[in-house]
Amino acid sequence: MIKRKLFIFFVIVFFIVIIAIIGIKIINDKITPLVINYSTGQMKRITSIIINRSINSDMLNKDDLDNLFMVSKDNNIVTISLDSIIVNKITDIISDACEDNLRLVE
């Protein structure tokens, strides 16, 4: 009699554990896409904030921006080109600022 009660007890515990595992799996499958979508949206928001802060007014007030474009006029033909040295320098400043700000977020 005791063995039968013990057997029934273990069967009930086994089924409760199986039902709990299945329930957790179902809940996990439903919540995971929501968490991934939310975290992706937050990542995009934080990244845009970091980029905007990296391109700040201090960088935009530099004298390099005045010399960024080279304009040449030849009898009604106007050529506008970028000074690649200044473009590379500005790109380097912005990428360094973005990298520094990303490290601060970590």
Backbone as a chain_set.jsonl record, in Angstrom:
{"seq": "MIKRKLFIFFVIVFFIVIIAIIGIKIINDKITPLVINYSTGQMKRITSIIINRSINSDMLNKDDLDNLFMVSKDNNIVTISLDSIIVNKITDIISDACEDNLRLVE", "coords": {"N": [[0.814, -1.194, 0.0], [1.902, 1.262, 0.831], [3.969, 1.451, -0.98], [2.544, 1.752, -3.327], [1.29, 4.246, -2.921], [3.566, 5.833, -2.751], [4.581, 5.464, -5.313], [2.508, 6.652, -6.842], [2.724, 9.244, -5.869], [5.309, 9.97, -6.871], [4.807, 9.783, -9.615], [2.91, 11.815, -9.932], [4.478, 14.053, -9.165], [6.399, 13.89, -11.171], [4.841, 14.408, -13.493], [4.005, 17.02, -12.868], [6.443, 18.367, -12.921], [7.137, 17.99, -15.631], [4.996, 19.362, -16.87], [5.524, 21.929, -15.876], [8.012, 22.461, -17.084], [7.281, 22.423, -19.787], [5.497, 24.583, -19.767], [7.225, 26.708, -19.086], [8.861, 26.66, -21.337], [7.018, 27.376, -23.353], [6.305, 29.97, -22.511], [8.814, 31.182, -22.661], [9.282, 31.025, -25.433], [7.367, 32.815, -26.346], [8.059, 35.249, -25.148], [10.711, 35.836, -25.842], [10.966, 36.889, -28.617], [9.752, 39.388, -28.211], [11.458, 40.634, -26.368], [13.802, 40.722, -27.866], [13.038, 42.417, -30.004], [12.511, 44.772, -28.561], [15.037, 45.302, -27.421], [16.541, 45.675, -29.74], [15.39, 47.994, -30.787], [16.044, 49.807, -28.721], [18.817, 49.703, -28.918], [19.239, 50.88, -31.433], [18.281, 53.437, -30.884], [20.044, 54.334, -28.867], [22.445, 54.201, -30.27], [22.05, 56.147, -32.272], [21.917, 58.402, -30.657], [24.513, 58.435, -29.641], [26.013, 58.839, -31.994], [25.048, 61.352, -32.771], [25.918, 62.902, -30.612], [28.613, 62.621, -30.953], [29.159, 64.046, -33.242], [29.476, 66.936, -32.619], [28.945, 70.429, -31.791], [31.452, 71.556, -31.393], [33.149, 70.209, -33.142], [32.04, 70.98, -35.535], [32.659, 73.666, -35.678], [35.214, 73.998, -36.487], [38.064, 75.231, -38.312], [38.719, 73.723, -40.46], [36.449, 72.978, -41.824], [35.819, 75.192, -43.322], [37.643, 75.095, -45.357], [36.987, 72.816, -46.65], [35.666, 72.381, -49.11], [36.754, 72.709, -52.446], [36.651, 75.051, -54.868], [36.693, 75.623, -58.273], [36.789, 77.798, -61.021], [36.312, 77.902, -64.43], [35.806, 79.632, -67.138], [32.79, 79.663, -67.048], [32.471, 77.026, -66.231], [32.123, 75.276, -63.38], [33.837, 73.68, -60.881], [33.493, 71.635, -58.173], [35.097, 70.223, -55.537], [36.078, 67.921, -52.968], [38.363, 68.324, -50.308], [40.402, 65.805, -49.719], [42.12, 65.218, -47.623], [41.233, 66.766, -45.481], [38.666, 65.704, -45.251], [39.248, 63.064, -44.499], [40.484, 63.595, -42.054], [38.347, 64.702, -40.56], [36.586, 62.543, -40.605], [38.098, 60.723, -39.128], [38.151, 62.017, -36.627], [35.417, 61.953, -35.959], [34.899, 59.168, -35.921], [36.614, 58.351, -33.853], [35.434, 59.73, -31.705], [32.915, 58.515, -31.662], [33.653, 55.882, -31.028], [34.803, 56.259, -28.475], [32.534, 57.161, -27.073], [30.904, 54.885, -27.291], [32.361, 53.09, -25.78], [31.991, 54.259, -23.29], [29.314, 53.706, -22.885], [29.3, 50.97, -22.504]], "CA": [[0.0, 0.0, 0.0], [2.789, 2.419, 0.913], [4.694, 1.507, -2.252], [1.626, 2.281, -4.334], [1.141, 5.684, -2.643], [4.841, 6.447, -3.12], [4.624, 5.445, -6.774], [1.559, 7.681, -7.308], [3.333, 10.538, -5.536], [6.385, 10.253, -7.825], [4.199, 10.001, -10.925], [2.32, 13.163, -9.895], [5.6, 15.004, -9.165], [6.994, 13.828, -12.506], [3.967, 15.131, -14.415], [4.051, 18.443, -12.515], [7.724, 18.886, -13.44], [7.027, 18.017, -17.097], [4.086, 20.458, -17.212], [6.237, 23.179, -15.588], [9.038, 22.65, -18.123], [6.581, 22.79, -21.022], [4.987, 25.939, -19.57], [8.358, 27.647, -19.174], [9.281, 26.687, -22.745], [6.027, 28.161, -24.102], [6.459, 31.372, -22.114], [10.094, 31.637, -23.22], [9.116, 31.205, -26.879], [6.523, 33.994, -26.581], [8.687, 36.469, -24.633], [11.999, 36.089, -26.488], [10.885, 37.856, -29.721], [9.433, 40.717, -27.68], [12.679, 41.178, -25.765], [14.743, 41.007, -28.951], [12.553, 43.616, -30.69], [12.7, 45.923, -27.671], [16.463, 45.597, -27.293], [16.998, 46.205, -31.026], [14.949, 49.393, -30.841], [16.848, 50.591, -27.784], [20.167, 49.784, -29.457], [19.217, 51.884, -32.496], [18.101, 54.746, -30.259], [21.291, 54.703, -28.187], [23.46, 54.417, -31.297], [21.838, 57.453, -32.906], [22.305, 59.422, -29.678], [25.98, 58.461, -29.594], [26.517, 59.472, -33.218], [24.717, 62.782, -32.712], [26.801, 63.561, -29.635], [29.98, 62.599, -31.477], [29.248, 65.158, -34.186], [28.991, 68.046, -31.812], [29.19, 71.768, -32.334], [32.89, 71.836, -31.367], [33.731, 69.682, -34.374], [31.519, 71.729, -36.669], [33.187, 75.025, -35.685], [36.634, 74.0, -36.845], [38.439, 75.942, -39.533], [38.843, 72.752, -41.549], [35.207, 72.944, -42.6], [35.844, 76.291, -44.284], [38.505, 74.697, -46.467], [36.583, 71.477, -47.061], [35.334, 72.379, -50.535], [37.63, 73.461, -53.334], [35.846, 75.49, -56.018], [37.496, 76.195, -59.35], [35.938, 78.315, -62.095], [36.994, 78.027, -65.72], [34.884, 80.075, -68.195], [31.436, 79.157, -66.778], [32.471, 75.667, -65.693], [32.467, 75.311, -61.953], [34.169, 72.367, -60.342], [33.524, 71.601, -56.707], [35.649, 68.956, -55.075], [36.382, 67.859, -51.547], [39.754, 68.128, -49.924], [40.366, 64.467, -49.114], [42.878, 65.225, -46.367], [40.337, 67.289, -44.452], [37.58, 64.725, -45.086], [39.795, 61.953, -43.707], [40.71, 64.075, -40.697], [37.04, 64.826, -39.915], [36.098, 61.175, -40.418], [38.859, 60.154, -38.024], [37.669, 62.647, -35.388], [34.07, 61.449, -35.671], [34.955, 57.746, -35.557], [37.213, 58.267, -32.52], [34.434, 60.177, -30.742], [31.904, 57.453, -31.564], [34.244, 54.756, -30.314], [34.912, 56.648, -27.072], [31.201, 57.182, -26.473], [30.44, 53.498, -27.17], [33.048, 52.494, -24.61], [31.346, 54.782, -22.091], [28.023, 53.026, -22.722], [29.547, 49.619, -21.973]], "C": [[0.86, 1.262, 0.0], [3.562, 2.571, -0.399], [3.804, 2.094, -3.345], [1.434, 3.79, -4.154], [2.414, 6.434, -3.036], [4.982, 6.515, -4.638], [3.705, 6.53, -7.352], [2.113, 9.073, -7.035], [4.416, 10.916, -6.551], [5.843, 10.484, -9.232], [3.603, 11.402, -10.992], [3.41, 14.225, -9.937], [6.243, 15.045, -10.55], [6.148, 14.623, -13.507], [3.938, 16.634, -14.123], [5.326, 19.068, -13.051], [7.67, 18.991, -14.963], [6.138, 19.174, -17.536], [4.765, 21.807, -16.959], [7.286, 23.469, -16.658], [8.383, 23.067, -19.434], [6.036, 24.208, -20.926], [6.08, 26.983, -19.683], [8.833, 27.764, -20.617], [8.323, 27.537, -23.581], [6.165, 29.646, -23.785], [7.74, 31.949, -22.701], [9.972, 31.91, -24.718], [8.289, 32.443, -27.2], [7.237, 35.286, -26.186], [9.966, 36.818, -25.385], [11.897, 37.042, -27.679], [10.56, 39.273, -29.245], [10.677, 41.383, -27.104], [13.684, 41.544, -26.845], [14.318, 42.269, -29.704], [12.777, 44.858, -29.846], [14.172, 46.295, -27.585], [17.042, 46.135, -28.602], [16.607, 47.666, -31.174], [15.759, 50.282, -29.923], [18.274, 50.752, -28.286], [20.243, 50.847, -30.557], [19.097, 53.29, -31.913], [19.391, 55.217, -29.609], [22.395, 54.98, -29.203], [23.284, 55.771, -31.968], [22.185, 58.583, -31.947], [23.817, 59.554, -29.623], [26.548, 59.151, -30.824], [26.237, 60.967, -33.209], [25.6, 63.524, -31.728], [28.242, 63.596, -30.13], [30.199, 63.725, -32.477], [28.686, 66.373, -33.465], [29.371, 69.384, -32.426], [30.673, 72.136, -32.308], [33.557, 71.371, -32.653], [33.278, 70.507, -35.574], [32.064, 73.154, -36.746], [34.651, 75.088, -36.101], [36.872, 74.723, -38.166], [38.565, 75.001, -40.725], [37.596, 72.733, -42.421], [35.149, 74.076, -43.62], [36.66, 75.921, -45.523], [38.135, 73.327, -47.038], [36.328, 71.394, -48.564], [36.329, 73.223, -51.305], [36.827, 73.782, -54.592], [36.795, 76.105, -57.045], [36.559, 76.586, -60.489], [36.795, 78.494, -63.346], [35.95, 78.37, -66.775], [33.508, 79.405, -68.075], [31.378, 77.707, -66.297], [32.955, 75.757, -64.255], [32.701, 73.88, -61.487], [34.238, 72.48, -58.825], [34.039, 70.234, -56.302], [35.949, 69.056, -53.584], [37.876, 67.69, -51.344], [39.823, 66.822, -49.13], [41.126, 64.408, -47.793], [41.975, 65.698, -45.222], [39.188, 66.313, -44.195], [38.06, 63.557, -44.237], [40.026, 62.358, -42.253], [39.391, 64.172, -39.925], [36.443, 63.452, -39.648], [36.801, 60.499, -39.247], [38.388, 60.715, -36.682], [36.313, 62.075, -34.991], [34.112, 59.988, -35.235], [35.593, 57.554, -34.182], [36.211, 58.676, -31.443], [33.34, 59.127, -30.558], [32.434, 56.266, -30.767], [34.366, 55.048, -28.82], [33.552, 56.625, -26.382], [30.616, 55.778, -26.342], [31.104, 52.787, -25.996], [32.439, 52.991, -23.299], [30.021, 54.09, -21.823], [28.212, 51.632, -22.129], [29.686, 49.701, -20.489]], "O": [[0.586, 2.211, -0.735], [3.783, 3.686, -0.869], [4.276, 2.853, -4.192], [1.417, 4.53, -5.137], [2.35, 7.533, -3.587], [5.451, 7.517, -5.179], [4.106, 7.25, -8.266], [1.989, 9.973, -7.866], [4.444, 12.047, -7.037], [6.382, 11.312, -9.967], [3.768, 12.101, -11.992], [3.281, 15.205, -10.671], [6.592, 16.118, -11.042], [6.684, 15.419, -14.278], [3.855, 17.436, -15.053], [5.298, 20.179, -13.58], [8.118, 19.991, -15.524], [6.482, 19.895, -18.473], [4.597, 22.734, -17.751], [7.427, 24.614, -17.09], [8.875, 23.966, -20.116], [6.102, 24.961, -21.897], [5.885, 28.027, -20.305], [9.173, 28.857, -21.07], [8.76, 28.324, -24.42], [6.145, 30.482, -24.688], [7.748, 33.082, -23.184], [10.495, 32.907, -25.215], [8.5, 33.061, -28.244], [7.037, 36.316, -26.83], [10.273, 37.999, -25.547], [12.707, 37.966, -27.748], [11.044, 40.248, -29.82], [10.914, 42.569, -27.334], [14.35, 42.575, -26.746], [15.164, 43.109, -30.012], [13.193, 45.893, -30.368], [14.52, 47.473, -27.666], [17.946, 46.97, -28.573], [17.405, 48.482, -31.635], [16.125, 51.395, -30.301], [18.88, 51.808, -28.108], [21.197, 51.624, -30.609], [19.74, 54.223, -32.395], [19.791, 56.368, -29.779], [23.195, 55.897, -29.013], [24.267, 56.472, -32.209], [22.696, 59.618, -32.375], [24.343, 60.665, -29.564], [27.468, 59.961, -30.711], [27.093, 61.762, -33.597], [25.991, 64.663, -31.985], [29.005, 64.493, -29.772], [31.289, 64.293, -32.554], [27.545, 66.773, -33.694], [30.039, 69.444, -33.458], [31.113, 72.949, -33.12], [34.427, 72.056, -33.192], [34.042, 70.71, -36.518], [31.94, 73.793, -37.791], [35.255, 76.16, -36.059], [35.987, 74.808, -39.017], [38.521, 75.442, -41.873], [37.682, 72.497, -43.626], [34.507, 73.942, -44.662], [36.374, 76.402, -46.619], [38.892, 72.751, -47.82], [36.737, 70.429, -49.21], [36.701, 74.315, -50.874], [36.378, 72.877, -55.296], [37.59, 76.989, -56.727], [35.666, 75.831, -60.873], [37.843, 79.138, -63.324], [35.266, 77.471, -67.265], [33.127, 78.64, -68.961], [30.292, 77.221, -65.982], [34.047, 76.248, -63.969], [31.865, 72.997, -61.68], [34.953, 73.32, -58.279], [33.475, 69.21, -56.686], [36.057, 70.148, -53.026], [38.556, 67.005, -52.108], [39.35, 66.756, -47.995], [40.783, 63.602, -46.928], [41.958, 65.108, -44.142], [38.784, 66.119, -43.049], [37.342, 63.109, -43.343], [39.794, 61.571, -41.335], [39.323, 63.768, -38.764], [35.862, 63.219, -38.588], [36.17, 59.786, -38.467], [38.243, 59.97, -35.713], [36.086, 61.752, -33.825], [33.434, 59.608, -34.281], [35.163, 56.688, -33.421], [36.142, 58.046, -30.388], [32.891, 58.879, -29.439], [31.727, 55.714, -29.924], [34.069, 54.187, -27.992], [33.422, 56.139, -25.259], [29.9, 55.503, -25.379], [30.477, 51.982, -25.308], [32.374, 52.25, -22.318], [29.64, 53.905, -20.667], [27.385, 51.168, -21.345], [29.898, 48.683, -19.831]]}, "num_chains": 1, "name": "protein.A"}
